[in-house]
Amino acid sequence: MPSAALLRQPSRTLVIAAAAVPLALAVLADDVRVRRQLQAARHDPLTGLPGRDALTAHGDRLLRTSRCDTMHVILLDGNGFKAINDTYGHAAGDAVIRTTGERLARWATAHAALAVRLGGDEFAAIAALPAATARADITALREHLQRPLNHDGVTLQMTVSIGIARAVDLPGEAFDRILRGADTAMYKVKTGQAPFPYLATRTDAYTDTINGRRTGRTGTHLPAA
């Protein structure tokens, strides 16, 4: 005949199992919380857009696919952003950044593209655009981004400089070179050296840098870290 201890064993097992359920749920909830925190850390808090790491990873992947010949890297920089900050305050500046991010994100969604914020008023996008429509698509993006913004009773004029680099024009180049080409193209448009739309050349992709920054970019005077 089974002893009383053996008869009590299953109930103890059930008690232990029941006690383990809340612990497992707590571990799962903590894992979800950590994942959400990591996800949030990878996105810009002002615009909700991912950053440079996401841009590089997506660009590297796209270069390894059959769509690489249609890949366009678009780099854009706001014009007169400091003047808006100085004249209307940082809340107005934040509104400009946030609105630029929202408008770029909508365009990216419509074109199955990736949009990111690189920092300050500088953004980028990667899109696989057919050659027949690419110029019109990017021109439409520029017009959309440059629509005036009404903020706190003030109309803010939003203008951007856009540079474009196509993988097809830079065969065999790594993504960081293509991105550098787009950055140089943007700078040439911004400084009036080239009209929009301007497509980066191989020379643009190999432009000199100082401390990892394009010559003329803010911060090139700083010593290397």
Secondary structure, 3 states (H helix, E strand, C coil): CCCHHHHHHHHHHHHHHHHHHHHHHHHHHHHHHHHHHHHHHCECCCCCCECHHHHHHHHHHHHCCCCHHHEEEEEEEEECHHHHHHHHCHHHHHHHHHHHHHHHHHHHHHCCCEEEEEECCEEEEEEECCHHHHHHHHHHHHHHHCCCEEECCEEECCEEEEEEEEHHHCCCCCHHHHHHHHHHHHHHHHCCCCCCCCECCHHHHCCCEECCEECCCCCCCCCCC
